[in-house]
Amino acid sequence: PETSWNHELGWRYSGDDMNLAATLFYMDFKNRQVSSRDINGDFADINAGSVVNKGLELEWSGQLPHHSNYYTSYTYTSAEQQDDVTTRNKELPTSGKQLANVPKNMRNASLGYDNKRYYGNVAAKYVGSYYGDLTNDQEISGRTTFDINAGVRLPVDKKILKSAAIRVSMLNV
């Protein structure tokens, strides 16, 4: 079975118009399970051995004038494999490599509007490059996506419904 020790050390500030947070994390996995595909193309779990995840998360959000708001975050993750992995009777040189499908850098940012009746936001997400295999031979380029959301809250009888809204979202614009 996959087991882990998780440690976090964080700091938070919460003010009237602004919130800040910083978190350091360290996770020590044993028998880390990674989803892969077998010879037939079916999904199968691979035991990637010991993996150490460590990194930093930063967040900043708050209120702006005229019912506007903002949010931004940054995450750095090192996910280092500690062992060479044996799969299909072959030992792979994975020790010291970044775990597959774990980008080192991610960023999020959004600007929004909410006057309690109408709301909307524009959000951007950057995912840095990452590896598609355990030996770090297949690098997948980073990408940025944009989402747009808008909605209107409908007046409701609180005895019948808690809330109701009409929403429109465009993802990966």
N, C-alpha and C positions, 0 to 999 in steps of 0.2 A: 504493500500500500504506500501511496504518496504521503509523506509527513513533512511538516515544516515548523520552524520556529520563526515567528514574526515579531519584529520590533519596530516601533515608531516613536519618534520624538518630534513634537510639534509645538507651534506657537500660533495663537490666534488673537487678532484684535478685532473688536466689533464696535463701531461708532455709529452715530446717528445716520450718516450718509455714506459710510465706507466700511468695508470688511477686508481684512488681510489675513492670510494664513501661509505658513511655511512648515513643511513636514519632511524630515529625513526618515527613510525607511531602510530596513535590512531584513531580508527573508532568506533563511537557510533551508533549502529543500533537500530531502532524501527521496530517491526513487521518483523523480519528477516525471510525470506522465505528459507526453507530447502527442498530439493527434497527427497521424501521417496517413499515407495511402499504401496499401500493399500492392503486390504484383497485378492483381485483378482490378485495381483502382478503387477498392473498397477502403473505407476509413478503418484504421487500426491504431491503437495506442502503443507508443514506444516508450520504454523506460530510459530516460535520458540521464539517469544517475543523479549525482549531487549537483545542484545548481544554486548559486548565490545571486539573489536579486538585491541590488542596493541602488538608492537614488534619492532624488529630491523632487518635491512638488511645491509649487508656488501658486497662490491664487490671490486675485484682487478684484473686488466688485464694489458697486456702489450706485448711488442715486445721482442723477444730473437734474438740472432745472427742466421744467415743462414736462413732468411725468416720464422722463427718460432715464435709462439705466445702462450700466456697462458691466462686463465680466471679462476677465482674461486669466489664463492659467498657462503654466509651463511645467512639463515633467521631463526629468532626465532619469533613465533607467539603464543600469548595467546588469545584464543577466548572464553571468559567466558560468559556463559548464565546467565542472571540476574533474570530470572523468572522461576517458575515451569510451565510446559506446559501441557495443557489439550488436549488430543487427544482420539478419540473414547469414549468420556464421561468418561475418566479416567485421573486423575491428576498424572503427572510423576514428580519425584523429580529431576529436571534438574538445578535448581538454583545453581550457583557456579561450574558447570561442564563445561569441554571443549566441544565446539561445535563439532558435528559429522563431520568426513571427513576433519578435519583441523589438520595436524601434527604440533607439536610444533617446530620441527627442520627439516631443509632441507639444503643440501649442494650440490654444483655443482662444477665440475672442468673439465677443458679440456686443451689439448695440441694440437696445430695445426701447419700446414705448409702452406704457400701461397707465391708462387713466381710470381703471377699475371697470370700464365698460368696453373700450376698444384696446387691443393690444397687438403687438407685433415685434419681430426682431429679425436682424440679419446676423448670421453667425458664420465664422470661418474656422476651419480645423485643419491644422498641418500635422501630418504624420511623417516623420523622417524615414529615411531608407532603413530597411531591415533585411534580414536574410531569410530565404525560403527553405534552407536546409541546415542541418546540424553542423556541417563542416564549413559553413560560411562561404561556399563557392557560388551560390546563386543570390546575388544582391538585387533586391526589389527597390526601385526608385521611390523617393518620397513623393508625397502628393498633398495638394490642398483642395479642400472641398468647401462649398458655400451653401448654406441653407437659408431660406426665407420663410417666415411663419407670420400669419396674421389671424386675428379672430375677433369675435364680438361675443360678450357675455349676455345672455338673454335673461330678462326678468322672469322669475319663477315664483310660484307659491311654495315657500319653504316647508310647508306641511307635506307636499307631494314630492318635490325634488329638492335636493340640496343645492344643485347648480346645473346650468345648461349653457352650452356655448356652440357656436358655429366656427369651425377652424378650417384654414387653408394652409397647406404646407407645400413647399417645393424644395426637395432635397437634392443635393449634389447638382446645383444649378450650373 
